[in-house]
Amino acid sequence: MRRVGSSSLNKASPSRFVARSSRPRIFITRRYYREQEDLIKRVTGASKVIVLNNIVRNAGRADDRGSSNPFAGGGNGINGYANVVHTDFRAKRSVEKFYEQLPTRDSSQARNYEIRKARKSQFSRFENYEVPSTLQPESGIHGGKWMLLNTWRNISDSNPIYNNTLACCDQQSVSSPDDFVSVDVPLRRHSHAEQYRLASHSKDKHLWYYFPRMTKDEVLIFTQFDSDPKAPARFCFHTRRSTTQPWTQPFRSASQSSVA
């Protein structure tokens, strides 16, 4: 296990993930999700972990939609590479994302919708960096904290990642909020992703780490949001790192999971 910078961690973690198109979706949601939940509990000591989603990136297999907008998702379920520096969510959206996962005590679907809607509106008054430092009483974990994390791994059984490796920015080299730029990224007709991008005027001071030749038995864990405003790394900006060498190696194939 290697801690890299203030917001990312590279860990040996054998996986049963099988990158075959014939593998049913239920295999990922049951077996691989459970694998990621157990991993995060071991690494962080979290009492509860929920996998929010999972995406696969492979530029050689992504369709036109997945290639033109790697955040929207391809029609075949495979995305291209994200070639811009970004976080997955802004702070306010991260808070909403977490509270959307909390179970409700009402069995009525309509009532559940109203409860979740009220939870979201509860945070509409917060600006990007003015978010609660502890869980609200309704979460059932009084005074605790929560995080959004990403797990990222190579899913090729035979090839390490030669090119388009993942690069993470050390959050200690980023000035908050001066270096943050809010961007809305179109996803589908009526939806968008609320991301941060890094300001270009301060790029020379940013410290980056990348992870060449990752194998399937390694996993990279990095922070997407920490509910504690005093945490040393509340976000982790990331992007792909493309080499200028004329590689003739296989396309990078990687799986990325978002967990709370």
URNORUR-V611764 format. One record per residue. PHI is phi in radians with two decimals (999 if undefined). D_FIRST is the distance of its C-alpha to the first C-alpha in whole Angstrom. Layout:
PHI;D_FIRST + PHI;D_FIRST
This chain:
999;0 + -2.18;4 + -1.51;7 + -2.12;10 + 1.21;13 + -1.77;14 + -2.35;14 + -2.52;11 + -2.53;7 + -1.86;6 + -2.38;4 + -1.22;6 + -2.72;9 + -0.95;13 + -2.22;15 + -1.65;19 + -1.04;20 + -2.07;23 + -1.53;24 + -2.15;28 + -1.11;31 + -1.41;32 + -1.25;30 + -1.14;31 + -1.02;30 + -1.12;30 + -1.09;27 + -1.21;24 + -1.24;26 + -1.67;26 + -1.44;23 + -1.23;20 + -1.06;21 + -1.11;20 + -1.08;17 + -1.22;16 + -1.08;17 + -1.11;16 + -1.07;12 + -1.13;13 + -1.09;15 + -1.15;12 + -1.34;10 + -1.78;13 + 1.38;15 + -1.11;18 + -1.43;21 + -2.56;22 + -2.32;20 + -2.21;22 + -1.44;22 + -1.48;24 + -2.90;24 + -2.57;23 + -2.28;24 + -2.01;24 + -2.07;24 + -2.76;26 + -1.12;29 + -1.33;30 + -1.97;31 + -1.21;32 + -1.44;35 + -1.05;37 + -1.17;36 + -1.20;32 + -1.45;33 + -1.27;35 + -2.41;33 + -1.16;29 + -1.64;29 + -1.44;32 + 1.68;31 + -1.35;33 + -1.15;36 + -1.62;34 + 1.48;31 + -2.13;29 + -1.85;28 + -1.34;28 + -1.50;26 + -1.45;26 + -1.79;27 + -2.12;27 + -1.29;25 + -2.80;25 + -1.91;23 + -1.27;24 + -2.44;26 + -1.43;28 + -1.07;28 + -1.08;31 + -1.16;30 + -1.09;27 + -1.09;29 + -1.05;31 + -1.04;29 + -1.16;27 + -1.24;31 + -1.18;32 + -1.51;30 + -1.20;31 + -1.21;34 + -1.83;37 + -1.63;40 + -1.75;42 + -1.44;43 + -1.32;45 + -1.09;43 + -1.11;45 + -1.15;45 + -1.03;41 + -1.06;41 + -1.14;43 + -1.11;41 + -1.16;38 + -1.12;40 + -1.14;41 + -1.07;37 + -1.14;37 + -1.17;40 + -1.04;39 + -1.83;36 + -1.16;39 + -1.43;40 + -1.42;36 + -1.37;36 + -1.00;32 + -1.94;31 + -1.76;33 + -2.08;31 + -1.04;31 + -1.53;29 + -2.29;29 + -1.20;29 + -1.29;33 + -0.93;35 + -1.21;35 + -1.26;32 + 1.47;32 + -2.18;29 + -1.15;31 + 1.29;29 + -1.46;26 + -2.35;24 + -2.49;22 + -2.45;20 + -1.86;20 + -2.19;17 + -1.99;16 + -1.94;14 + -2.40;14 + -2.54;14 + -1.22;16 + -2.01;19 + -1.45;21 + -1.34;21 + -2.12;22 + -2.08;21 + -1.26;18 + -1.52;19 + -1.59;21 + -2.40;22 + 0.97;22 + -1.23;18 + -1.45;17 + -2.08;17 + -2.13;16 + -1.61;19 + -1.22;17 + -1.08;19 + -1.20;20 + -1.67;22 + -1.87;24 + -1.58;28 + -1.94;28 + -1.73;31 + -1.06;32 + -1.54;30 + -1.58;30 + -2.17;32 + -1.43;33 + -2.39;34 + -1.77;35 + -1.82;34 + -1.06;36 + -1.94;35 + -2.26;38 + -1.02;42 + -2.11;41 + -2.47;38 + -2.63;35 + -1.73;32 + -1.71;31 + -2.04;29 + -1.84;28 + -2.11;28 + -1.60;28 + -1.15;31 + -1.34;32 + -1.17;34 + -1.98;31 + -1.08;29 + -1.19;29 + -1.68;27 + -1.36;24 + -1.80;20 + -2.08;19 + -2.21;15 + -2.31;15 + -2.27;13 + -1.30;15 + 0.96;16 + -1.13;13 + -1.85;14 + -1.12;15 + -1.51;12 + -2.05;9 + -2.37;10 + -1.81;10 + -1.99;11 + -2.47;13 + -1.35;16 + -1.90;20 + -2.92;21 + -2.13;21 + -1.25;24 + -1.52;24 + -1.07;26 + -1.65;25 + -1.12;21 + -1.14;20 + -2.49;19 + -1.57;21 + -2.41;20 + -2.48;18 + -1.23;21 + -2.60;20 + -2.91;22 + -1.50;22 + -2.03;22 + -1.80;25 + -1.40;25 + -1.55;29 + -1.28;29 + -1.38;31 + -1.16;29 + -2.07;30 + -1.51;27 + -1.08;27 + -1.06;26 + -1.15;23 + -2.18;22 + -2.40;19 + -2.01;19 + -2.21;19 + -2.03;19 + -1.81;20 + -2.30;19 + -2.12;21
